[in-house]
Each structure stands twice: as structure tokens, then as C-alpha cells.
């Protein structure tokens, strides 16, 4: 238990791989507790008893919750024994899932450490998507937009780039095209047939706030009146919505959405489109 009155607790994440699974699960759980924050202790690539020794020492020095993904039974047993001796809660994140798979599929898993990161077809698909997405960020190389899975359009500061990168990490080739007042859209954008074009929008207040913060960070205040003027921004958003409406492109309002939520909505739209096309 954390000390009475403390607004934090120690959270140990012990993995024999990169720890991505642990981080995702732990943060999804921790965010439900608004009044207390985790102090994360990340212990990746723990594959030997010597490496585990350092982890156990750290846990003893900063006791707290222990989550782990250790497929080596000896390492897992040592970790559990130490936690039990210290009276600390611990949980194997993959254990219950593997048991469920085993009960349904029969037989035991091969327990391959880091198997999700093997260089298989899906891995190279992700790398290919990332390369395409980085090359087609912010309206670059629009001559081959037809090769994209997704094309995101929207006014400046609607999270097009981070959403594109997140989607690329899911193996989705994503280009993004900014809609800038007075600048014509690429000639082929309005005639695309293969990619799903999705418009991203936000409230004028939200976009003005983000743009003002960006200008302050860049210390760029000259010629910025229109960029952060609410009426001008509202006109930009209206023009973007009109363009999307003209072509029946779906629109996602990102005002109160995280990048992950926006990407999930885009993925759902893509899945529905492919389902309707029988792909």
C-alpha cells in the first residue's frame, strides 16, 4: 500500500522483451485513479538470473505493484517468491491469456520470448507503411497518393501527422494533406479511388489555442494574425467541411479525442469500407 497521504505509488514493469504490452496495460489501469500517479520502473529484456537480480533489488528498494511478462518459468518463480516475501502484489499479464488460449486450443504454447517482434510479413508491412507515411507527411509527394490506404485531410493543427504515424505503426499506409487557405489542393486528391480519404476537424477554439502555443514555442508572431484569428479559423474549418461534404469523405472531430481514439475511428471506417467492398 502507498504511504497514507501519498499521491504516488511505485509500479514495476518486468519484461523479457521490450515491455510494450506491460506499458499499455499498466497505463490503461493507472489512468483510472485520478488522485494517485504511478512512478514507473521499467525493466525490459530481463532474460537471465543476473539481470533479474538487479530487478529484485530495485523492487525491494522501491516496493509497489509488480506486473510482468516473463515466459521463463524459473525467472517468473523467483520474481513471484520475492514479491510474496515482501508482501507485494504481483501479476503475470500474459499468464491468464495464455491459459485461456491453452484451454481452447489445447497443448502448451512454445513460450517464444519476444515472438511478437519477429521479422515476419506483418513486421515488414509495418515498416513499409512507416516509410510511405513519413515520405507523404504534410502534403509531400502527392503524385502517388493512390497507393495510400488512408489519406487524412484537415486544416493546420488537427493532429494529422501523429495520427498518420500511429496508423502506420498498425501497418496502414497513411498520407496527410493540409488544407491551407489560398493554396489549391493537389490535383489528384479529389479524384482518388483506392484510398479512404478522411477529414479531421476540431473546434475553432481548440485550433486557435494549439496554434497560439505553437507560435509561442517558435517565437513567431509576425504575419500570424489570420493564423490565430477565431473568425478566420472558423472559415478555414467551414471550407474544409465543405470539401469533405462535396466528396462524401467522412469527418472525425478530434477536439476531445486522443490520437489513439482518432486512429481507432479511422481504422473502423477503413474496415467498414473494406467489408462493403468484399476485401
C-alpha positions in Angstrom: 0.0 0.0 0.0 1.3 3.5 -0.7 2.1 5.7 2.3 -1.0 7.4 3.7 -1.5 10.7 2.1 1.0 9.9 -0.7 -0.2 10.8 -4.2 2.0 8.3 -6.0 2.9 4.6 -5.9 5.8 2.5 -7.4 4.9 0.4 -10.4 7.4 -2.2 -11.6 7.1 -3.5 -15.1 9.3 -6.5 -15.7 9.5 -7.9 -19.2 11.7 -10.4 -21.2 11.0 -8.3 -24.3 10.5 -4.6 -24.9 7.7 -4.1 -22.4 5.3 -2.5 -24.8 2.5 -4.9 -23.7 3.1 -4.1 -20.0 3.2 -0.3 -20.5 -0.1 -0.3 -22.4 -2.0 -2.4 -19.9 -0.5 -0.7 -16.8 -1.2 2.8 -18.1 -4.8 1.9 -19.1 -5.3 0.7 -15.5 -3.4 3.5 -13.7 -5.3 6.3 -15.5 -8.5 5.2 -13.8 -7.0 6.5 -10.5 -7.1 10.3 -10.8 -5.7 11.1 -7.3 -2.6 8.9 -7.4 0.1 8.6 -10.0 2.5 5.7 -10.7 6.2 6.0 -10.6 7.1 3.6 -13.4 10.2 1.4 -13.1 10.6 -0.2 -16.5 12.8 -3.4 -16.6 12.9 -4.6 -20.2 14.9 -7.5 -21.7 15.2 -9.5 -18.4 16.3 -12.9 -19.7 19.0 -14.1 -17.2 19.1 -14.6 -13.4 21.8 -11.9 -13.2 19.5 -9.4 -14.9 16.7 -10.4 -12.6 18.9 -9.9 -9.5 19.1 -6.1 -10.3 15.3 -6.0 -10.8 14.7 -7.7 -7.4 17.0 -5.2 -5.7 15.1 -2.3 -7.3 11.7 -3.8 -6.2 13.0 -4.2 -2.6 14.3 -0.6 -2.6 11.0 0.8 -4.0 8.2 -1.6 -3.1 4.9 -1.4 -5.1 2.8 -3.2 -7.6 4.7 -5.7 -9.9 3.4 -6.6 -13.3 5.4 -8.9 -15.5 5.7 -10.8 -18.8 8.4 -13.4 -18.1 7.9 -16.6 -20.1 10.9 -18.4 -18.5 9.3 -20.3 -15.6 12.4 -20.2 -13.3 12.7 -16.4 -13.7 8.9 -16.0 -13.1 9.0 -18.2 -10.0 11.9 -16.2 -8.5 10.1 -13.0 -9.1 6.9 -14.2 -7.5 8.7 -15.6 -4.5 10.5 -12.3 -3.9 7.2 -10.4 -4.2 5.5 -12.8 -1.8 8.3 -12.5 0.7 8.0 -8.7 0.6 4.2 -8.8 0.7 3.8 -7.1 -2.6 1.0 -7.7 -5.2 2.2 -9.2 -8.5 0.5 -10.4 -11.7 1.6 -12.1 -14.9 -0.1 -10.1 -17.6 0.2 -12.8 -20.3 -0.4 -15.7 -17.9 -4.2 -15.6 -17.9 -4.4 -15.0 -21.6 -2.0 -17.9 -22.4 -4.1 -20.2 -20.1 -7.2 -19.2 -21.9 -5.6 -20.0 -25.3 -4.4 -23.3 -24.0 -7.8 -24.3 -22.6 -9.4 -23.6 -26.0 -6.6 -24.7 -28.4 -5.1 -27.5 -26.4 -1.5 -28.1 -25.8 1.0 -25.7 -24.4 2.4 -22.6 -26.1 6.0 -22.6 -27.2 6.7 -19.6 -25.0 8.9 -17.8 -27.5 10.4 -14.6 -25.9 9.7 -11.5 -28.0 7.9 -13.5 -30.6 5.6 -10.5 -31.4 8.7 -8.7 -32.8 9.9 -11.4 -35.2 10.7 -10.4 -38.7 7.6 -11.8 -40.3 5.3 -10.5 -43.1 3.4 -8.2 -40.7 6.6 -6.6 -39.5 7.8 -5.7 -43.0 4.3 -4.5 -43.8 4.6 -2.1 -40.8 8.0 -0.9 -41.9 6.7 -0.3 -45.5 3.8 1.7 -44.1 6.1 3.8 -41.9 8.3 4.6 -44.9 5.4 5.6 -47.0 3.8 7.7 -44.3 7.0 9.6 -43.4 7.5 10.3 -47.1 4.0 11.6 -47.6 3.7 13.7 -44.5 2.2 17.3 -44.7 1.3 17.2 -48.4 4.6 15.8 -49.7 4.9 13.6 -52.8 1.2 13.8 -53.6 1.7 12.3 -57.1 1.3 8.8 -55.7 -1.5 9.3 -53.2 -3.4 6.5 -54.9 -1.0 4.0 -53.3 -2.1 5.0 -49.8 -4.6 3.1 -47.6 -5.7 6.3 -45.9 -5.4 10.0 -46.8 -6.0 12.4 -43.9 -7.0 16.0 -44.8 -7.7 18.9 -42.5 -6.6 22.4 -41.5 -3.4 23.0 -39.6 -3.2 21.6 -36.1 -5.8 18.8 -36.4 -3.3 16.1 -35.4 -2.8 14.7 -38.9 0.9 13.8 -38.6 0.7 12.0 -35.2 -2.4 10.1 -36.3 -0.7 9.2 -39.6 2.3 7.8 -37.7 0.1 5.9 -35.3 -1.8 4.3 -38.2 1.5 3.5 -39.9 2.6 1.6 -36.8 -0.5 -0.5 -37.4 0.6 -1.3 -40.9 -1.7 1.3 -42.6 -0.1 3.4 -45.4 -1.2 6.9 -44.5 -0.7 10.2 -46.3 -1.8 13.5 -44.9 -2.6 16.7 -46.8 -3.1 20.1 -45.1 -5.9 22.3 -46.2 -4.4 25.8 -46.3 -6.4 29.0 -47.3 -5.4 30.2 -50.7 -3.4 27.1 -51.6 -5.1 24.7 -54.1 -5.4 21.1 -53.0 -3.3 18.6 -55.0 -4.8 17.9 -58.5 -5.4 14.2 -57.8 -6.8 14.5 -54.3 -10.4 14.9 -55.4 -10.2 12.0 -57.9 -8.7 9.3 -55.6 -10.4 5.9 -55.9 -8.3 3.5 -53.9 -7.5 5.2 -50.6 -10.1 6.2 -48.0 -10.0 9.9 -47.6 -10.9 11.1 -44.0 -11.3 14.7 -42.9 -10.0 15.7 -39.4 -11.6 18.7 -37.8 -11.7 20.4 -34.4 -13.5 23.4 -32.7 -12.1 26.8 -33.7 -11.3 27.5 -30.0 -9.2 24.3 -29.8 -7.3 25.0 -33.0 -6.6 28.7 -32.0 -5.3 27.5 -28.7 -2.9 25.0 -30.2 -1.7 27.4 -32.9 -1.1 30.1 -30.3 1.0 27.7 -28.2 2.9 26.7 -31.3 3.7 30.3 -32.3 4.9 31.0 -28.8 7.2 28.0 -29.0 8.5 29.1 -32.3 8.7 32.8 -31.1 7.0 33.6 -34.4 4.5 36.4 -34.0 4.8 38.3 -37.3 2.1 37.7 -40.0 0.3 35.4 -37.7 -3.0 37.3 -37.2 -5.0 35.3 -39.6 -3.5 32.0 -38.3 -4.9 32.5 -34.8 -7.9 34.7 -35.6 -11.0 32.8 -34.5 -13.2 34.0 -37.4 -10.5 33.2 -39.9 -10.0 29.8 -38.3 -13.8 29.1 -38.3 -13.8 30.0 -42.0 -11.0 27.5 -42.7 -12.9 24.8 -40.9 -16.1 25.5 -42.8 -14.2 25.3 -46.1 -12.6 22.0 -45.1 -16.0 20.6 -44.1 -17.5 21.8 -47.4 -14.7 20.0 -49.4 -15.3 16.8 -47.4 -19.1 17.1 -47.9 -18.6 17.6 -51.6 -16.9 14.2 -51.9 -18.7 12.4 -49.1 -15.5 12.0 -47.2 -16.1 11.1 -43.5 -15.2 13.7 -40.9 -13.8 13.0 -37.4 -13.9 15.7 -34.8 -10.6 15.4 -32.8 -11.4 18.2 -30.3 -11.7 15.8 -27.4 -10.1 12.7 -28.8 -6.7 11.3 -28.2 -4.5 10.2 -31.1 -5.3 6.6 -30.2 -9.1 7.2 -30.3 -8.9 9.1 -33.6 -6.8 6.3 -35.1 -9.2 3.7 -33.9 -12.1 5.5 -35.5 -10.2 5.8 -38.8 -9.4 2.0 -38.6 -13.1 1.3 -38.1 -14.0 3.4 -41.1 -11.4 1.5 -43.2 -12.6 -1.9 -42.0 -16.2 -1.0 -42.9 -15.2 0.2 -46.3 -13.2 -3.0 -47.0 -16.1 -5.1 -45.7 -18.5 -3.4 -48.1 -16.0 -3.8 -50.9 -15.7 -7.5 -50.1 -11.9 -7.2 -49.4 
